[in-house]
């Protein structure tokens, strides 16, 4: 599938194959500064094809972080503990959806030189653009809120730091991001990849301890009619799919792809789209392995022993020692959670900068922008933690996911519409099959999120 996707994504071009730049006549307003101007086109792309491909590897892993963040852990833990390996098929299906949508993000970025926020600002009337900006900012705060809570829980489980203090400590990542970005964008990518490696190693050891039934694991990736017949399983499946595509990831990927200096001719852009698609596809398949590992661990450790109601992160951490017979297992679980939280806060704060600069063309010093975004997330998290403790943070985490579900259509639909417009994309317009598949995916994800939100409102 990857070969076909990459080929079709790069198939558009001039009739005579010439190296003329892609037209941009369909945009209403001027270009302004490029996305993330301090690092835009800062990574050279040169040399033999394999060297140029290597230059593109990195942004996909920052995007993949959003598919293994603390907000996704609860659904995977609940699904594995309650239904064993049966929901692995849903994890695979949701990952395929994410791969196609992120391919559209890469295409948008390379073909137009705009991120999704800039494209919305230029494509729609100003009142619509401002409305989309407000919704995107709410989603960024909600995303950051979930990451702050997850990181604080990780610090609490690993070091015994009280949740309210852990919430405040998460603000320190602002200075880490600034330090790494000043050294070059590759340093941020290196940190993210290193933390993903730690997460993978932690789950590898835990799964070895849990000793899952690998025959059942393989069968879990096949679809089952029980998904339709069992309302409880269907509901959890909806939760897994609905939590897979987060709005901030679409804005993030369409920006950080542009850190590569890939050139301006049609052949160069074709190649950039192909390489960026390969990067994001490989990274998201790696994210699938992490998500599947969480579900497999829950199935092997909890479902197998009859603990079918495990949903809270702290609850899972507590049960691992007696079930796996090792004090190392919960420590590895906490380390993985902390790494996920740290990675997610890095990408969420970057997405906040992209959204503000892209939608309203208003630029703040990076440290101030990130401090504001983090402050908006820390204040409610700290207040609720102090007032209600861990049970309050769990409810706040649910509320943050509801906000994300409400905002999701306002990110996916513009992405599909803009990339399907030949007027805006020129010769690099999305192939019809990709537009059709993405439209179906968008409709499914939007419908599922609407259902989750409606169920939440109905109590």
Steps between C-alpha positions, in 0.01 A plus 500: 500500500781740582645466151166583338434795729844648445478453124157660467583783734786596273323425174373850428718716280519717193394337174847525354680411825669838516644644820271801529383606844145404607246781445343666804242721328214366709606675822330823599764667716875537509736239632655686794776329698540124458374253760732476803722756331788451746554142377331505157715336228784467753582136421676453163381237255780396263706210374392159379133391530560303819670802660208721403261245649699498824472878514120464511493249785398670825177702478293182485619401846390833648159433346500140626531629857137612483390141437659365817436789740354454852151574369513179293619278783163485677312365195769241429512388864121477520474316168770247583386431856134455402516326161848354479663525158178551298545877456842474338318513165357842595848625590621389156201656320537833677870505415425455129262797523773709662755406233277628218408826675862574583590433137259782412676728749838434337350561156346831611826621652725414206260602222405840643772597748229548763406317814134412561439811713646732234304321228173550690579868558569555130215285364208622709347841587654672800207433742516130415877499548471662842230254605720209392789655694299520823393137464856392425630685806243323718619170357865589570419584862298179535786298350756665723273443798495125438879490462555705817280263699668192353848634574400590856361149557825354364706713740273395785526129423874508444625744763203547732476870410154638590281556196461874554879546512547271201260713300713809564824314418371430150546871422877446493479331160463848350867568570605158371323562168662842464845361574467216248343719230789746530737212435298392194174323425680167466570514875127509578443209266787308661355550849155384389636191324716414805200521733291288261781243512484495881121456486533209257769333714285533814202333337715231342623393845151519653346291222775241542409484871128472423559215251197559272340235282655595166247295306224709657699817429518419128129412489423829674609691189220332299151657500228336707119520481492538879594864445151556360313262730654616829404862587773530764769387258367732231509794738864436592582455131346839430712648777822357355424630150373836625815559705738408218494818289556812708457844342839631610678219313361621167624854560833371632590271210404752232752738658801293601525333158609844382813490715652315203657705219353289220498754217225664296471310172229243428740199496654613830157541654387162372801341662442693824139381520611142442776511761283683757229237451750220553622672817154548653384150399799328663466714813127434532554126459745529789233687697261213425747259659502714818119524512468128433753434776285686754197296396694172494643569847151576636360184341780274621530646851145609587245321277676167548480535881137616506571871563271622223425849630846661488478852351698735727875537449569483873286188535692324224830598661392356837381168358808420292723388791274224638389386153844482336691412816762770457546845649676600177179486294320800660824700492533442127132592458556831680817575301315441172212723613738779599683480167167510315395805699828684438491426128137604469549832678784586261288441189187664645681823584654510152153454352381795709756728337406373153128561558538857627748609234315321222142608563542864604857572388577620852851419615637490852846403620502117510561490876204731568266312269585167661475646849150632426384168353642302789358745754149461356531124550674505837257734677188282471701180553661638817170640631312173450787291640519708816123501548406142406820294471549216252127438447460862389783474248337191350179695440699791357675258266162381371387859447815576299422209266145628450637842399734332250209306355300817451787675320612211280259561208627858470852370428432190289237642264709803389800271449307270267331786311817705448715209384225398255497848338704523180468878522690502829729198457585538133639191329569340839130474584406189696412196283128427491535164672687660788244781530214249497665277760584798721144633470361167618751492786412856596128418500554191716725678753268800521195274550676300770612810684151646481366178654758511780414863574126427488542208740702721733230771497231238557691375804 
